[in-house]
Amino acid sequence: MGHLNPLRWEFIVPPPRRFRTRRQDVAIRHARLAVDDVEWVDGLLVTTPRRTATDLAAIRLDGGHLGLVVADMLERNLTQPSDLATALAPYAAGYGLPDATGQEFLQHLTHR
């Protein structure tokens, strides 16, 4: 989604499972994922577009790149705008829009 060229691939493993790698291009993160945060794509369990967008917003990916990712998700009908707006609303303040609704934040990101 979008045009991100990751410096490393991130995998989420449920706690308390211990998993490590020596590869510099792979990061392992421990987190619990809800059933509706993941889906199967081409035989691989991945986070949903909604979860991916919120993960990127949580690490404060720059707004231009986040906007490209979100716009691509919407253009490809990978998620509903209302779901994405609701999920991204808590992150608006971190992007300089403290009073924005989720819909306003989504519009801001996609019109950059």
Contact map, one row per residue, 1 for C-alpha under 8 A:
1111000000000000000000000000000000000000000000000000000000000000000011011000000000000000000000000000000000000000
1111000000000000000000000000000000000000000000000000000000000000100111111000000000000000000000000000000000000000
1111100000000000000000000000000000000000000000000000000000000000100110000000000000000000000000000000000000000000
1111110000000000000000000000000000000000000000000000000000000000100010000000000000000000000000000000000000000000
0011111000000000000000000000000000000000000000000000000000000000000000000000000000000000000000000000000000000000
0001111110000000000000000000000000000000000000000000000000000000000000000000000000000000000000000000000000000000
0000111110000000000000001000000000000000000000000000000000000000000000000000000000000000000000000000000000000000
0000011111000000000000011110000000000000000000000000000000000000000000000000000000000000000000000000000000000000
0000011111100000000000001110000000000000000000000000000000000000000000000000000000000000000000000000000000000000
0000000111110000000000000111100000000000000000000000000000000000000000000000000000000000000000000000000000000000
0000000011111000000000000111100000000000000000000000000000000000000000000000000000000000000000000000000000000000
0000000001111100000000000001111000000000000000000000000000000000000000000000000000000000000000000000000000000000
0000000000111110101000000001111100000000000000000000000000000000000000000000000000000000000000000000000000000000
0000000000011111100000000000011110000000000000000000000000000000000000000000000000000000000000000000000000000000
0000000000001111110000000000011100000000000000000000000000000000000000000000000000000000000000000000000000000000
0000000000000111110000000000010000000000000000000000000000000000000000000000000000000000000000000000000000000000
0000000000001111111000000000000000000000000000000000000000000000000000000000000000000000000000000000000000000000
0000000000000011111100000000000000000000000000000000000000000000000000000000000000000000000000000000000000000000
0000000000001000111110000001000000000000000000000000000000000000000000000000000000000000000000000000000000000000
0000000000000000011111000001000000000000000000000000000000000000000000000000000000000000000000000000000000000000
0000000000000000001111100111000000000000000000000000000000000000000000000000000000000000000000000000000000000000
0000000000000000000111110000000000000000000000000000000000000000000000000000000000000000000000000000000000000000
0000000000000000000011111100000000000000000000000000000000000000000000000000000000000000000000000000000000000000
0000000100000000000001111110000000000000000000000000000000000000000000000000000000000000000000000000000000000000
0000001110000000000000111110000000000000000000000000000000000000000000000000000000000000000000000000000000000000
0000000111100000000010111111000000000000000000000000000000000000000000000000000000000000000000000000000000000000
0000000111100000000010011111100000000000000000000000000000000000000000000000000000000000000000000000000000000000
0000000001111000001110000111110000000000000000000000000000000000000000000000000000000000000000000000000000000000
0000000001111000000000000011111000000000000000000000000000000000000000000000000000000000000000000000000000000000
0000000000011111000000000001111100000000000000000000000000000000000000000000000000000000000000000000000000000000
0000000000011110000000000000111110000000000000000000000000000000000000000000000000000000000000000000000000000000
0000000000001110000000000000011111000000000000000000000000000000000000000000000000000000000000000000000000000000
0000000000000100000000000000001111101100000000000000000000000000000000000000000000000000000000000000000000000000
0000000000000000000000000000000111111100000000000000000000000000000000000000000000000000000000000000000000000000
0000000000000000000000000000000011111100000000000000000000000000000000000000000000000000000000000000000000000000
0000000000000000000000000000000001111110000000010000000000000000000000000000000000000000000000000000000000000000
0000000000000000000000000000000011111110000000110110000000000000000000000000000000000000000000000000000000000000
0000000000000000000000000000000011111111000011110010000000000000000000000000000000000000000000000000000000000000
0000000000000000000000000000000000011111100011110000000000000000000000000000000000000000000000000000000000000000
0000000000000000000000000000000000000111111111000000000000000000000000000000000000000000000000000000000000000000
0000000000000000000000000000000000000011111111000000000000000000000000000000000000000000000000000000000000000000
0000000000000000000000000000000000000001111100000000000000000000000000000000000000000000000000000000000000000000
0000000000000000000000000000000000000001111110000000000000000000000000000000000000000000000000000000000000000000
0000000000000000000000000000000000000001111111000000000000000000000000000000000000000000000000000000000000000000
0000000000000000000000000000000000000111101111100000000000000000000000000000000000000000000000000000000000000000
0000000000000000000000000000000000000111100111110000000000000000000000000000000000000000000000000000000000000000
0000000000000000000000000000000000001110000011111111000000000000000000000000000000000000000000000000000000000000
0000000000000000000000000000000000011110000001111111000000000000000000000000000000000000000000000000000000000000
0000000000000000000000000000000000000000000000111111100000000000000000001000011000000000000000000000000000000000
0000000000000000000000000000000000001000000000111111110000000000000000000000001000110010000000000000000000000000
0000000000000000000000000000000000001100000000111111111000000000000000000000000000000000000000000000000000000000
0000000000000000000000000000000000000000000000111111111100000000000000000000000000000000000000000000000000000000
0000000000000000000000000000000000000000000000001111111110000000010011000000000000010001000000000000000000000000
0000000000000000000000000000000000000000000000000111111111000000000000000000000000000011000000000000000000000000
0000000000000000000000000000000000000000000000000011111111100000000000000000000000000000000000000000000000000000
0000000000000000000000000000000000000000000000000001111111111000010000000000000000000000000000000000000000000000
0000000000000000000000000000000000000000000000000000111111111000010000000000000000000001001000000000000000000000
0000000000000000000000000000000000000000000000000000011111111000000000000000000000000000001000000000000000000000
0000000000000000000000000000000000000000000000000000001111111000000000000000000000000000000000000000000000000000
0000000000000000000000000000000000000000000000000000000111111110000000000000000000000000000001100000000000000000
0000000000000000000000000000000000000000000000000000000111111110110000000000000000000000000000000000000000000000
0000000000000000000000000000000000000000000000000000000000011111110000000000000000000000000000000000000000000000
0000000000000000000000000000000000000000000000000000000000011111111000000000000000000000000000100000000000001001
0000000000000000000000000000000000000000000000000000000000000111111100000000000000000000000000000000000000001001
0111000000000000000000000000000000000000000000000000000000001111111110000000000000000000000000000000000000000000
0000000000000000000000000000000000000000000000000000100110001111111111000000000000000000000000000000000000001000
0000000000000000000000000000000000000000000000000000000000000011111111100000000000000000000000000000000000001111
0110000000000000000000000000000000000000000000000000000000000001111111110000000000000000000000000000000000001100
1111000000000000000000000000000000000000000000000000100000000000111111111000000000000000000000000000000000000000
1100000000000000000000000000000000000000000000000000100000000000011111111100000000000000000000000000000000001100
0100000000000000000000000000000000000000000000000000000000000000001111111110000000000000000000000000000000001100
1100000000000000000000000000000000000000000000000000000000000000000111111111000000000000000000000000000000000000
1100000000000000000000000000000000000000000000001000000000000000000011111111111000000000000000000000000000000000
0000000000000000000000000000000000000000000000000000000000000000000001111111111110000000000000000000000000000000
0000000000000000000000000000000000000000000000000000000000000000000000111111110000000000000000000000000000000000
0000000000000000000000000000000000000000000000000000000000000000000000011111110000000000000000000000000000000000
0000000000000000000000000000000000000000000000000000000000000000000000001111111100000000000000000000000000000000
0000000000000000000000000000000000000000000000001000000000000000000000001111111100000000000000000000000000000000
0000000000000000000000000000000000000000000000001100000000000000000000001100111110110000000000000000000000000000
0000000000000000000000000000000000000000000000000000000000000000000000000100111111110000000000000000000000000000
0000000000000000000000000000000000000000000000000000000000000000000000000100001111111000000000000000000000000000
0000000000000000000000000000000000000000000000000000000000000000000000000000000111111100000000000000001000000000
0000000000000000000000000000000000000000000000000100000000000000000000000000001111111110000000000000000000000000
0000000000000000000000000000000000000000000000000100100000000000000000000000001111111111000000000000010001000000
0000000000000000000000000000000000000000000000000000000000000000000000000000000011111111100000000000111011000000
0000000000000000000000000000000000000000000000000000000000000000000000000000000001111111100000000000011000000000
0000000000000000000000000000000000000000000000000100010000000000000000000000000000111111110000000000010000000000
0000000000000000000000000000000000000000000000000000110010000000000000000000000000011111111100000000010011000000
0000000000000000000000000000000000000000000000000000000000000000000000000000000000001111111100000001111010000000
0000000000000000000000000000000000000000000000000000000000000000000000000000000000000011111110000000010000000000
0000000000000000000000000000000000000000000000000000000011000000000000000000000000000001111111100000000000000000
0000000000000000000000000000000000000000000000000000000000000000000000000000000000000001111111111111110010000000
0000000000000000000000000000000000000000000000000000000000000000000000000000000000000000011111111111000000000000
0000000000000000000000000000000000000000000000000000000000010000000000000000000000000000001111111100000000000000
0000000000000000000000000000000000000000000000000000000000010010000000000000000000000000001111111100000000000000
0000000000000000000000000000000000000000000000000000000000000000000000000000000000000000000111111100000000000000
0000000000000000000000000000000000000000000000000000000000000000000000000000000000000000000111111111000010000000
0000000000000000000000000000000000000000000000000000000000000000000000000000000000000000000111111111000000000000
0000000000000000000000000000000000000000000000000000000000000000000000000000000000000000000110001111100000000000
0000000000000000000000000000000000000000000000000000000000000000000000000000000000000000100110001111111110000000
0000000000000000000000000000000000000000000000000000000000000000000000000000000000001000100100000011111110000000
0000000000000000000000000000000000000000000000000000000000000000000000000000000000011111110100000001111111000000
0000000000000000000000000000000000000000000000000000000000000000000000000000000001001100100000000001111111100000
0000000000000000000000000000000000000000000000000000000000000000000000000000000000000000000000000001111111110000
0000000000000000000000000000000000000000000000000000000000000000000000000000000000001001100100001001111111111000
0000000000000000000000000000000000000000000000000000000000000000000000000000000000011001000000000000011111111100
0000000000000000000000000000000000000000000000000000000000000000000000000000000000000000000000000000001111111110
0000000000000000000000000000000000000000000000000000000000000000000000000000000000000000000000000000000111111111
0000000000000000000000000000000000000000000000000000000000000011011101100000000000000000000000000000000011111111
0000000000000000000000000000000000000000000000000000000000000000001101100000000000000000000000000000000001111111
0000000000000000000000000000000000000000000000000000000000000000001000000000000000000000000000000000000000111111
0000000000000000000000000000000000000000000000000000000000000011001000000000000000000000000000000000000000011111
